[in-house]
């Protein structure tokens, strides 16, 4: 499940990147592709891991997964927490990593 969510997010990031030209100008779909990317990121962050391998894959992607010259996903985790209704998004992320232990 986590692997599929990682791939969904990665695809959403690539689609969002493609919605801008080389100078960073929106080609018309930027706001929509960003919404899709943000939903995919949130789904990944909140998804409970089923085992240690999923937890490790999720941590690895959040720490090192990015496309192009972008804000790191770890930074996004904290940035989205400030914008989200759930100000503790990063805490929910941490809880999702150990859900399989319960």
Backbone torsions as a table, in degrees:
resi	resn	phi	psi	omega
1	UNK	NA	-47.0	-178.3
2	UNK	-64.1	-40.0	179.0
3	UNK	-59.4	-42.2	179.1
4	UNK	-65.7	-39.5	178.6
5	UNK	-67.4	-35.9	175.6
6	UNK	-63.2	-46.1	-179.9
7	UNK	-65.1	-37.5	176.9
8	UNK	-62.9	-44.0	179.4
9	UNK	-66.0	-44.7	-179.5
10	UNK	-58.5	-43.0	178.4
11	UNK	-64.3	-38.6	178.8
12	UNK	-66.3	-37.7	177.3
13	UNK	-64.2	-45.3	-179.8
14	UNK	-62.4	-42.5	177.6
15	UNK	-63.3	-40.1	178.9
16	UNK	-65.5	-44.3	178.5
17	UNK	-59.0	-37.3	-178.4
18	UNK	-71.7	-11.8	-179.1
19	UNK	-86.7	7.1	178.0
20	UNK	-128.4	147.0	175.8
21	UNK	-81.0	-178.8	-176.4
22	UNK	-63.2	-20.8	178.9
23	UNK	-93.4	2.8	178.8
24	UNK	86.4	10.8	179.5
25	UNK	-81.8	134.4	179.6
26	UNK	-66.4	128.8	178.8
27	UNK	-88.0	6.8	174.5
28	UNK	120.8	-19.6	-177.4
29	UNK	-118.7	9.8	-177.3
30	UNK	-52.4	-51.4	-179.6
31	UNK	-60.2	-38.9	-179.6
32	UNK	-70.0	-44.4	-178.8
33	UNK	-67.7	-31.7	176.3
34	UNK	-66.1	-39.5	178.2
35	UNK	-61.3	-42.6	178.6
36	UNK	-63.8	-44.2	179.0
37	UNK	-61.5	-44.5	-178.7
38	UNK	-64.0	-40.4	177.6
39	UNK	-64.8	-40.9	179.4
40	UNK	-65.4	-39.6	179.3
41	UNK	-64.1	-46.7	-179.6
42	UNK	-62.1	-42.5	178.7
43	UNK	-60.8	-42.7	178.4
44	UNK	-64.6	-48.3	-177.0
45	UNK	-59.3	-41.1	-173.9
46	UNK	-88.4	-15.2	-176.8
47	UNK	-63.9	129.3	178.7
48	UNK	-72.7	135.4	177.2
49	UNK	-77.3	141.4	-178.9
50	UNK	-90.7	-16.4	179.6
51	UNK	-163.2	178.5	-177.0
52	UNK	-64.9	-33.1	179.3
53	UNK	-65.2	-41.5	177.1
54	UNK	-65.5	-40.9	178.6
55	UNK	-61.5	-43.5	179.8
56	UNK	-64.5	-41.1	179.2
57	UNK	-64.5	-41.0	-179.8
58	UNK	-65.6	-46.5	179.2
59	UNK	-62.1	-45.7	-179.7
60	UNK	-57.9	-45.7	-178.9
61	UNK	-66.0	-44.0	-179.2
62	UNK	-65.0	-36.9	-178.3
63	UNK	-78.5	-37.8	-172.4
64	UNK	-122.7	-8.9	-176.5
65	UNK	-82.2	121.5	175.7
66	UNK	-161.4	161.3	179.9
67	UNK	-123.6	124.7	178.0
68	UNK	69.0	-162.3	179.1
69	UNK	-86.8	89.7	-174.5
70	UNK	-131.9	169.0	170.9
71	UNK	-64.4	140.7	178.4
72	UNK	-65.4	155.0	179.8
73	UNK	-66.9	-29.2	176.0
74	UNK	-63.7	-43.2	176.6
75	UNK	-62.6	-39.7	178.1
76	UNK	-61.0	-38.4	179.1
77	UNK	-56.7	-44.4	179.2
78	UNK	-75.4	-38.6	178.6
79	UNK	-63.4	-44.8	-179.4
80	UNK	-65.9	-31.7	178.3
81	UNK	-61.2	-36.7	179.3
82	UNK	-70.9	-29.0	-177.9
83	UNK	-92.7	-18.3	-172.3
84	UNK	-83.6	153.6	173.8
85	UNK	-61.4	-30.2	179.6
86	UNK	-97.6	93.1	-175.1
87	UNK	-63.5	-12.1	-178.9
88	UNK	-104.2	38.0	-178.8
89	UNK	-57.2	-38.9	179.4
90	UNK	-65.8	-33.1	176.7
91	UNK	-69.7	-38.8	176.9
92	UNK	-64.4	-35.2	174.8
93	UNK	-60.2	-48.8	-179.8
94	UNK	-61.3	-41.6	177.8
95	UNK	-62.4	-37.0	-178.9
96	UNK	-64.1	-27.1	-178.3
97	UNK	-70.9	-27.9	-177.1
98	UNK	-110.2	10.0	-178.9
99	UNK	-57.5	-33.1	-177.8
100	UNK	-68.2	-16.4	-177.7
101	UNK	-81.9	-14.7	-178.3
102	UNK	-83.1	NA	NA
